[in-house]
């Protein structure tokens, strides 16, 4: 049985999400207070250097879905070229059920 395109996109979403959260964990361990991510960088870590427009849109969606209060979009192209979305994510990341003291 062949996978549907929707299944393939869901798998891509999960791959990008795992790579992003793994990177957050590494940056937190090194004491970082924030990390800036550009979609082209995240995409290349998962898929390699040659972008596919549908997968790039999934990558962009993952980054936006991982935004929490305090995160900031640094660059967002108005021509829908997902490679150039850049977001500054605050560290440490909030965990569900964890209360942060600020």
Secondary structure by P-SEA (a helix, b strand, c coil): ccccaaaaaaaaaaaaaaaaaaaaaaaaaacccbbbbbaaaaaaacccccccaaaaaaaaaaaaaaccccccccccccccccccbbbbbccccccccccccc
